[in-house]
Amino acid sequence: MNTTNTRNEASNNNRIAETRFDRQAPWEISRHSALHRAVWQFLATSSLVFGAWYLLWRWTESLNTAALWFSLPLVIAETGAFIGLILFTINIWTDRSPKPGALPRTLRDVSDDGSAPARPLVIDVFFATYTEDPEIVRKGLKAAGQLSYPHLIDLRVHVLDDGRRAAMAVVAAEEGANYITRQDNVGFKAGNLRNAMTLTSGDFVVICDADTIPFENLLTETLGYFRDPQMAWVQTPQWFWDIPPGVPLTAVLARRLGRLGGAIGSKIEALIGPVRFGEDPFGNDPQLFYDFILRRRNWANASFCCGAASVHRREALMEVAIRDWASDVDAAASRQDRKVRRMTKEAAVSTELAAANRMATAQATDFTPFMLHVSEDIYTSIRLHQDRERGWKSVMHPVVVSRMMSPNDLLSWTIQRFKYAGGTLDILRTDNPLFRKGLTLPQKLMYGVTFYSYLSALWNVVFIVWPIIFLFTGLVPVATYSMDFFLHIVPFLLLNELAQLTGLWGAKTMTGRRWYIAMFPLNLQALWAVARGRKISFPVTPKDRSEGRFLHLVRWQILLAALTLAGLGWAWGVYLAGGGNYSAGGLIANTVWGVNNVLSLLPIIRAAVWRPDPEFDLPVMKGLQHEGK
């Protein structure tokens, strides 16, 4: 495969790009009325009731006992997916969230210690970088220097360079930022942040990735929450402003049909609104996650940190780190003492030897404000939420206060998503918080939703493969595709569609659902890697687009889509010819099922061969690279 990086070219293209993206704006925050919420909750409840009725019927009356090897996996997969639907419904049930207080003036305003000094707040802004172009970081540094706040604050901007690059040090100096580096890269990003925490002293820490460009209102939108002395961090949305805008319908028709096509396109768009082809080819729009899934965990105090664009109370990070460090030292020292007693056959270890062991253990135990893990953000969140003694809180603030870069080729997208999946599943396997003390039941449910979502590949593969088997063989996974089958499944499916449409109104739910299904091979790969104990690495997501065709990354999706289409042709041909064991009901059900699967697989297949449109996408992307985003 030939892969080369798209690089900066003509300055006129850069100016075009800047102008076009000046017109881009983040999504509008979803604001649903009380009536809207009531309708959604009624539909969601009805969907779950009918879904439970359908599953009860499936388990008790519809199994194909003549082919249980084929029937049982499907009903197990349906049950697994239904449990996921229950968890998801609980997740997005309400948008109830805490409200920020008045913006604090001094440290005393954000502390429960009456003796805290009435001095201005000290804010550290961290830009963590490794191999990214220093010019990308420069853009964020400039923006950080322009953060506004109505009261006096001490704002300190730092570059955390794990690449130890002279060019990065020069950029930091030119932009008036402090340059921090270290001799090794232990702990990846978490280790980088830990090192910076030991060298700085701000009351609050703003975490930015190398490509983060904070807006001037970042502090005014977030610091009010810290009036609550138990508020540990505030997460804000990560808005990817370089998502390819696609080609308008008017332009597509004009290219094919000339002026007449352009006129037709204009009329159509006037009637139904803007239509774009190739918009967001990698499903990167994060509104569904931030504005709905994560924000609607605020009621449970379970919104977790997503790394960049978050603001943290230093006291919370350091206090929990110290407590965990002390606990780890005690546990390790106790193990060492037991080992010494077994070796010496003594009833107790001498005071001097015990002290020496404890000192050696303390020196060997990591002190970690951020967990040294590929998914340090969610792992650190879990640790803070487990501290019931202090009762640390978090909130997902829905206003977009920064912009970032998204993967713009399938290779970069795959690297990023495998890291997310593998890191999260590794936490589930090695340090499952659902069975540890500390988290409340609602918090366990919300974290459980996250962990469970990455298990979906186990049943999604069944949902995609099973109709193919039916179409080629006529073997049915249910006792019969009778009217009874449709009477049970259709009400559930219709109510579920209406519930999702209502509850997630304003988000691109179909896009999210299709990518959720289509990425099952990647999630299976992550599951297999974690099950084998493979260490999940921390590769930096590439910031430059790689040119090329990435069909090898979607070979399974291509194969399964092709087999589904071939199966549809085969089954209908045999049925119309009067042969085979197909029934009309079975063919209709599996045709709808198979077509939906193909439509779900197509976006990731298209993404593998997607290229920026020379007129609408490419100038934008080149301009972003030239401007450092």
Protein Blocks (a to p, Z undefined) as FASTA:
>chain_A
ZZdddddddfklmmmmmmmmmmpccdddddddfklmmmmmmmmmmmmmmmmmmmmmmmmm
mccfklmmlmmmmmmmmmmmmmmmmmmmmmmmpacdcddddddfblmlmccbfkbccbdc
ddddddddfkbcfklmmmmmmmmmmcccfbdcddddddddfkopaklmmmmmmnopacdd
dfbfehijmlmmmmmmmmgccfbdcdddfklccdfklmmmmmmmmmpmkbmbdcdddddf
kbcebjafklmmmmmnommlmmmmmmmmmmnopadehiaklopafklmmmmmmmmmmmno
paccehjaiacdfklmmmmmmmmmmmmmmmmmmmmmmmmmmmnopabdcfklmmmmmmmm
mmmpccdfbacdfklmlmmmmmmmmmmmnopacdddfbdcbdcdddfbfklmmmmmmmmm
mmmmmmmmmmpfklcghiafklmmmmmmmmmmmmmmmmmmmmmmmmmmmmmnopafbfbd
cfklmmmmmmmmmmmmmmmmmmmgoiafklmmmmmmmmmmmmmmmmmmmmnopacddddd
dfbdceddfklmmmmmmmmmmmmmmmmmmmmmmmmnopajbdfklmmmmmmmmmmmmmmm
mmmmmmmmgccdfklmmmmmmmmmmnnZZ
